[in-house]
Amino acid sequence: MKNNLIKIELSRSIKSKTMVLVLFLGLLITVSEIFTYAIPTAIFNERVVVDNYPMASPTTVFQAWIGNINILPQSYIFFVLFGEDIS
């Protein structure tokens, strides 16, 4: 009974236009964050920090998550979608 109910709810959510829209927006925000911040940060860490300053600490995932970077538009969209105050 419980498994049947889960299957019904999942099939309803997958067929919903709203679910497709939410998944698309989430993927758009995530992919744009990866290309505008994560990849350039990784390249900077590899080329500058590791090669030139071996004792420096490179930027980590904990410092670079989407909610911690308030200079990118993706973080504003992220918090607007969740209804949080970013000021």
N, C-alpha and C positions, 0 to 999 in steps of 0.2 A: 504493500500500500504506500509506504513512504517513498520507495524508489520510483513508483509510478507517478506520484505527485511531483517529485523532483524532475523527472523527465518531461512532464507536461509543462511545468514552469520554465524550464530551460528552453524548450522549443518555442514557447510563447515569447520569451525575452529575445531570443535570437532572431525571430521573425519580425520584431517590432522595429519601426523606423526610428524611434527615439533611441533605442539601444545602438543601432548602427551609427547614428549621429554622434552619440556620446563616445563610442569607440573610435570613430574617425577623429573627433576633436582631441581625444587623449593621445592617439598616435601622432597627430600633427604636432601637438605641444612637445611630446617626447622626442620625436625625430628632429624638430627644429632646435631643441635644447642640446641634443647630441652634436649637431653640426655647428652650432654657434658657440658652444662653450666647452663641451667635453673633449672633442677632438683637438681644438686649438690648445687646451690646457695640457692634454697628454703630449702633444708635440713640443710645447714649451718646456714641460718637465723633462722630456727626453733630451732635447737639444741644449737647453740652457742650464737647468739646475743640476742634472746628473753629470754632464760633461764639464761644466765650468766651476761648479760649486759642490764638490762631493760631500761636504758637511751640511749643506742646506736640506731642509725638509721639503719635498715636493708636495704640491697640492693633492690632497686625498679626496676620496669620495665623501667623507664626512664634512669636509669643508666646501664641497662643490655641489651639494644636492640642490634641487630646484627651489626649495623654500629659503635657502640661505643667500641666494644671489639676487639682490634687489635692483640690480642695474639692467637686467635683461627683461624684455617684455613677457617672456614666458612665465616668469615668476609672478608677475602681476596678473596674468590670465589665470594661472594656477590658483591664486588666492581669491580672485573674483569668482571663479567657479565654485569654490568651497565656501564663499561668503565670509571670509576672514578679513579682519582689518589689518592692513600692512603698514600703517603709519607708525 
